[in-house]
Amino acid sequence: MKVLLIGATGNVGLRLVASLLTHNHSVVAYVRSSSKLSSLLPPSVYGQIAVVEGDATDSAAIKKAILEAGCDAVVNSAGRAALAPWGESDSQVIFKAVVDAVRDAGGERGKPLRAWFLGGMGVMYYPGTEVMLSRYIPIYLAHNKNHALLKSLPPNAITWSMLCPSHMTPESTTISVPTKSSRSQLIANATNLPLWKGSWIEYIPLIGKMIVTGMNAPRYMTTLEQNADFIASDLESGDGESRWCGESRWCGMAVGVIDGGAKAK
């Protein structure tokens, strides 16, 4: 696939460049500064991608980049959600600009584009309910609104998925192709987090589910590289010509992930 990557200079974005190339995608990096990106990537990696300069809040410019480059898919890793509900965040502005651009580009082409967006663990439901985990740990709430925007789209507007990891750490500061990782592949699940550990504590009125959520949260820490590889691998399953999502399981879903090594714990 030819993929427009928005936010390539970020921590996730740099790993996405490498993972997308490793999975044989063509990468068009949409960044504010090409010189910044070239300073962050080895020349051997930077030389394998195309670069378009533009503002991530400019929907028309993103749409133009998609159409002129002939991209089959878009991955958005730009924008930072504020930790506290009252904190400043550019996440929603960028998110809406990308959604509008992907929707409009697909409309002009006559078929929806494939798109992956980054969210957060709080978007996932507490097991057995339809209540988001962010109700119990109310942080990064911009992700909830971004998810609501995707869910409000008309059918067939975008073939979207939202990856919703917890805290991510780098495995290495070195960006290389092909990518190398000593970690297990991620285990994923839609709507509810995989391998959740329940407890009798959740039945304590008012605070039970909050405590259990807090107990589980550290188990869902993953790496930047694992998440980048998950998205790149999923896009590889599509043929770029499918009206929907090729062979992907994750169309129209928020996807929670855990390190595969946690299965044995």
Buried (B, 14 or more C-beta within 10 A) or exposed (E): BBBBBBBBBBBBBBBBBBBBBBBEBBBBBBBEEBEEBBEBBEEEBBEBBBBBBBEBBBBEBBBBBBBEBEBBBBBBBBBBBBEEEEEEBBBBEBBBBBBBBBBBBBBEEEBBBBBBBBBBBBBBBBBEEEEBBBBBBBBBBBBBBBBEBBEEBEEEBBBBBBBBBBEBEEBBEEBBBEBEBEBBBBBBBBEBBBBBEEEEEBEEEEEBBBBBBEBBBEBBBBBBBBBBBBBBBBBBBBEBEBEBBBEBEBBBBBBBBBBBEBEEE
